[in-house]
Amino acid sequence: MSWLSAYQSRFTTAEKAVQVIQSGHRVFLTGNCSVPQQLIAALVEHSRSLQDVEVVQVLTIGPAPHADPSLVGHLRINNLFIGGNVRQAVHEGRADFTPCFLSEVPLLFRNHHLPLDAALIHVSPPDEHGFCSLGVEAGLSKTPAEMAKIVIAEVNQQMPRTLGDSFIHISKIDYAVPVDYPLQELQMSEPSELSRKIGRHVASLIEDGSTLQMGIGAIPDGVLYYLEDKKDLGVHTELFSNGVMKLVQKGIITNEKRTLHPGKITAGFIIGTRELYEFVDDNPIIDLHPTEYVNDPFIIARNDRMVSINSAIEVDLTGQVCADSIGPRLYSGVGGQLDFIYGASRSKGGKPIITLPSTVTTSKNQTISRITAQLQPGAGVVTTRNHVHYVVTEYGIAELYARSVRERAFALIQIAAPEFREDLERQAGELRYL
């Protein structure tokens, strides 16, 4: 263990470690359920004596003390995906949003579009060879850690050791902060009746031996609910949660029919509960990789029968999919939707699927259709009408690929909420779609 003495010499506290961050620095913050809580708290306090520190991040789960209004002028977040804990800061102009495909996020650092002065990461204790695992967040952390001038890591006794291309040697860590606390968790709930209806339709499109990509939330949980009669499913996804674990334990997800990485669950990061973190710890079935690999459409397409399941905010009658804004109001980001939509469309037997409830209730307690004649003014198009294949609501499946605009409009009206169909037909006529 020749590395051990060097490792121990890098031990420090969070407060001392962040002192190397100076005014004008750009700092990467690892996210999802892997936010290094002591380091970000220390950075918040340290930044009050600094000016113009930029924190680049994707999604972070849990509190966001670095988004506090009192830090204006000291610390500013540059979001590559807008989470709920920073949405208000973006809307108020106190934080930034940089649109980017998730597959290209790490390349912003590697290709020096966003050169990094420091990276704050969160790792497991080193193994006997001196390698720390990036744990539940390898996809969006490995490349920034390789490219930053200074790497500061919380070394957490409770971080699981995940396998794959998910390791960093202790010699690459400049400051190590020993910690011992539970990771952030995202609790799972039973899918609602609405999400089960959508999930039942989606599940009807999934064949035995398919490889799945899905996120977390009500609709993915609704899909998983109806997969228990399937056989030999596989997983290649940017993230997964407890529902995937349960299907592995039931023998439904075996990955044996995968044409790429057979026998493995390929992913970038993990979001869920302590039970899930214990499941992935040192588990040979788990194969984490950087997101520029996991989300590369040409890698995704190497999985035969690749099924991607993504959600939308609204879909217009030509098939344009808005998934990142409500009108001009920025809500989330592109994420990995188009990466997987395109990858699945290029897969042999692949099926890219967009899902959404047919209606939404607004803050003014109005029910509006999410199948619309036209997108709201200012709405962002994430998946273009050229990429979309299937759209699913609780009322059924609209197959749009290779269909004319007239055929698309008719199919989408059939899966809209019944009370909006007549008005959608009228608007489609005015637009000369029907």
N, C-alpha and C positions, 0 to 999 in steps of 0.2 A: 504494500500500500504506500508507494512512494509519493502518491498525490495527497495523502492524508494531512501531512504537516502544512502543505501549501493551502489546502482547503481551510484548515483551522485558522491559519493566519489571516484569512479573509472574513472571518466572523466579525460582525459589527451589529449595531442597532439600526433600526430604520431611520431614526433621527440623524445619526451620523452619516449613513449611506447617502441620503438625498442631498447632503451638503455639496456634493460634486455638481449638482444641477445649478446652472447659472442663468442669469437673465438672457432671453433670446434663444434658449435651447429648445429643441424639439424632442419630446419624450414619447416613446411608445408605451402604452398601458395595455397589458394583456387583459382579456375580458371574459365574457360569459360567466360561468360559475367559478372562474379562476382569478378573479380580481385580487391582487395582493393588498389586503385591507390595511395592514400596518404601514406599508410603504406609501399608499395613496394618502392616508391620514397625515403621515409625516411630510409628504410633499405639499399638501394643502397649507400646513403651518409654515413650512420653509418658503413657499411661494409668496407669502405676504411681504417678504423683504426683497422680492425680485420683481422684474417687469417682463411682460411679454413671453412667458413660458407657454409653449404650445404642447398640449397633450393630444396625441393621435390615438384613437381607439375605434373599435367596432362596437359590438353590443356588450354592455356590462349589466350583470344581474345584481340587484341589491341597491343599497344607497349609493348616491353619487355626490359625496361632499365637495368634490372638485368642480361641481356645477353651481355652487352657491353664488348668489349675486354679489356678495362682498368681495369676490376674487376678481371682479372686472378690472382689467389693466394689469393684473398680476399673472393670471393663469387663464388660458382660453382653450376649450376643447374643440378639436377638429374631428367630427364624427364621420366615419366611413359607412356607418349604418346608424340610424336614429332609434334609440331605445326609449322606453317610456320614462326613464329616470332623467333624461336630458332633453326631452321633447320641448318642454317649456323654455329652456335656455335657448334652443334653436329658434323657436317662434319669437322670442323676445330680442333676438339678435345678439345674444351674449355668447353664443357658440356657433360653430360653423358646420356645414355639411359638404362633403366632397363626394359626388356620385362616382361609383366605381363598381364593376362586376366583382363579386367576391373572389373569383378565380384570379383576378388581377391585383387584389389588395397587397399581397406580399411583394409583388413586382414593383409597386410604388417605392418600396424601400430598397429592394435589390438593385433596381435600375436608377437609383438616386433621384427620382422625382421628389421624394420626401426623405432626404438624408436625415439620419437619426443621431442625435448626440447621446441619447441614453435609452435603454429599454428596461422597464420594470416588469419582471416576469415572476412566475410562481411554479415551483418545482418540488419533486419528491426528494427525499434524502438520496445521496449517491449510493450506487451499488458497490460491490467489491472492486470494480474496475474504475470507479470515479465518475460514472455516468449518472446524471440525474434525469428522471423522466419529466416531461412537460405535463404529464398527468392528463387532466380532463380537457385541456386546451393546447393541442399541438398545432392545429391547422393554421392559426393566425398568429402564433408566437414564435415558431422556430426560425423563420426567415428574419423577422426583425431582430431577434437575439443574435443572429449571425452577422447582421449588418450594422448594429449600433456600435458607437465608439466605446460606450461604457455599458456593461450589463450588471444590473442590480437584481438579485433574486431573493424572494422569500423561500426558504427551504422548510417545507411544512411536513411534519411527521404524519399528517392525516391526508396528504395528497397521494392518491393511488398511483402505482407504477404501471402506466399503460405502455403497450408494446407497439412496434412499428418504427417508422422514421420519426421518432418522438423523443429523442435524447439530446442532451447537451452535456458536455464534459465539464467537470468542475473547474478545469483550467481556463474555460471560456467565461467564467463568472468572476467579475471584478470585486463585487461586494456580496457577501452571503449573510442573510438575516434569518437566524433560526427562529421558527415559530411553531406553534402547536395549537391549531384551532380548526373547527369543522369548516368545510367548504360551504359556500352558499348553496342552497337547495331550491329547486322549483318543484313544488308539490303537484302531483297529478290528481285529476278529479275524474269521476265517471262521465263519459260523453253524454251530452244532452240528447233528447229525442231528435232535435233538428240535425245535430251532427251525425247521429246514427243513420238518419235517412240519407244524408249525403254520402256517408261512408258505405252504405249498402250498395249504392249505385257505383261508386268507385271500385269497390271490391269485385263487382261483376266483370270489370275490365281486366282484372289481374288473373293471369294464368299460373298454373303450377310451374315452378322453376323460374319465375320472374325474379329480377333483382330490383329492389325498391329504393327510392329516395323519398323521404318525407320529413317534415319538420316536427315541431311540437305544437300542441294546442288542441282545440276541440275537434276540428275536422280530421287531422291525422289520427287522433285517438278513436274517432268514429270509424275510420277505415280499419284500423287494427282490430277493432271489435268484431269485424266480419271476415277475418282471415283465418279463422280456426279450422276451416275445412280445406285449406290450401296445403300443398306439399312442396317441400324443398325450395322455399323462398330464400332469397339472398338479400344482402343490404350493401349498397354503395351510396353514401349520403354525406352531406356536409356535417350533419349532426344527428344524434339519436338520443332517445330518452327511455324511460322505464318500459314503455309499451313494447319496444323491440326486445328488451331483456326477457320479458314474459313470454314472447313467442319463441325465443331461443330455448327457454326452459321447457316449453311444451313440445319442442321438436318440430315446430312449423318452419322456423327459420333455421336452415341447416347450412346454407351457402354452398352445398355440394354441387349444384348445377350451374354455378357461376362460371362464366368463361374467362373472367379476369379475377385473379386472387381467389381461386376456389377454396372453400372452407373458412374464409375470413369475412369479417365485417369491416369494410373499408369506410373510414370516416375522418373528419378533421377535428371535431370536438364533441363533448358530451354534456348534456344538461339534464339534471334530474335530482334524485334524492340520494341519501346516504346508501340505501340498499343498492342502487345502481353503481355507485362509486366502489362499493365492496365487490360487486360482480365483475367490474372491469379490471380490478387490481390484479396485475400479473396474469391476466387471462389470455392464453394464446390465440383465441378466436378474434380478439380485438386487434385491429391493424390501423393505427392512426398515421396520417401523413399530412404534410403541409397542404394548405388549401389550393395552392397553384397546381398541385397534382390532383387532389380529390375532385376539384370543381372544373378541371379542364374538360371541355366538351368532347374532345377527341379521345381522352382517356375513358370518360363515361360511356361513350359509344361502343367501347370494346366489350361491354357487358351485353350479351344477347338478352332480349326480352326485358330491356331496361324500362321501368315504369317510374316516371317522376310525378309527384303529387304536390302542387303548389297552390297557394290561395291568392285571391284577388280582392280588391276593394270594389271595383266595378268593371263591367265588360260591355262594350258597345255592340251594336248590331252587325258590325263588320268583323268583329272578333278582336278588336284592340283591347288589351288588358292593362288596366291601371292597378298597380299594387304598392305604390310608394308614396302616394299623396292623396289628399282629399281636396279636389280642385287644385288650387295653387299651394295649399298648405302642406308643407312637407311632413310626412308621417313616419316613414321608416327608411327604406332604401331598396335598391335593386336586389341586394343579397345574392343568393345563388340561383334565383329563379330561372333566368335565361340560360345560365350555364347548363342547368339540368334539362330544361325544356329542349334546348338544341341538341344536347348529348343524347337524350332519349329518342329524339326524332331521327337521329343518325344510327341508332342501334338497330340491329336485326330483330324485327318483331317488337320494337320499342313503342311505348305509349306515353306521350307527354300530356298531363292532365292538369287543368286549371279548375279549382273548386271555389265555390262561394255560396252563402245563403242567398236566396232570391231577393230578400228585402233587408233593410236596416232601419232602425228607429233613430231619428236625429235627436240632438239636444233639445229641440223644440217639441219633442214628442210627436213628430210626424213620421209616418212609415213611408219610405220611398223604395223604388225598385233599384236593385243593383245591376239588373240587365237594363241598359239604357240605350236610347236611340243614338245619342252622342255622349261622349265623355264630358264631364264638367269642364268648363273653361279653365285652362291652366293645369289640368290633370296630366300626370306623367304617364307615358306609355312604356311599360316595362317589357311585356311580351308583345311583339308586333302582330298584326293580323296575318303576317306571312309565316309566323312560327307556330301559331296556335293550332292544336289538333282536336282536343276534347275540352268541353266546358261542362261542368256538372253542378247542378243545384239539387235541392231536396225534391224537385219535380222531375228530374231525369237527366239524361245525357244528350248533349248536342255535339255531334261529330262534324267538325268544320273543315278538316283538311281536304283539299281538292274540291271544295264546294264554292260556288259562285256567291257573290254578295247577297243575291236574292235568296238562295238556298240557306245561307248562314242566318240571315235575318229571320226567316221562317223557323229554323231549328231553334234559335235562341229565344224567340217569343214563346215557343212551346214549353220551355223550362223556366220561364219567368213566372212570378206569382200570378195566379189567375186574374186577380183584380186589376192588374196592370196590362194585361195582354191586349185588350181592345185599344187602349191608348197607344201602346207600342206599335200596333198594326197601322194606326192612323199616321203616326210620325214616320214610320217606315215608308208609307205611301207618299208622304210629302217629300221625303228625301229621294224618292224614286228607287228605293231598294226593293219594293214589292210592286 
